[in-house]
Amino acid sequence: MASRKDLKKDIDFFVFDLISDCYDCIDEHPDKDFSGFEQIINDIIDLQDDLLTRINQYDPKSEQNSKTYFNDIKKELAEGLKKGYQSLEELRK
């Protein structure tokens, strides 16, 4: 299993990448309404905060298998990013 530190870095990297893409779209399309882009950014930041909190609160003495626990976090991150990029693609049209 990768370390918690590496997982946190991955979350930060992917979230920053999506936010960066949102700001790039804002720069490319100054005539569009920014509220859609702001919503994507707010949603992904909320997801980041939630995932990082769950990583920090994990208790190794708990009954839950750590591999399953962290794989669920990775899946949730992937789903959130997919949803964010789909929303971003719709706003680009």
CORPE-V20796 format. One line per field, one symbol per residue. ss: DSSP state (H for helix, E for strand, - for the rest). phi: phi as a letter, one per 20 degrees, with the letter a starting at -180 (. if undefined). burial: # if it has 16 or more other ideal C-beta (glycine too) atoms within 10 Angstrom, else .. A space follows every 50 residues. Layout:
ss: ???
phi: ???
burial: ???
This chain:
ss: ---HHHHHHHHHHHHHHHHHHHHHHHHH------HHHHHHHHHHHHHHHH HHHHHH---------HHHHHHHHHHHHHHHHHHHHHHHHHHH-
phi: .fffgfffffffffffffffffffffffcfeefefffffffffffffgff ffffffefdfefffffffgffffffffffffffffffffffff
burial: ......#...#..##..##.##..##.........##..##..#..##.. ##..#.............##..#...#..##..##.##..#..
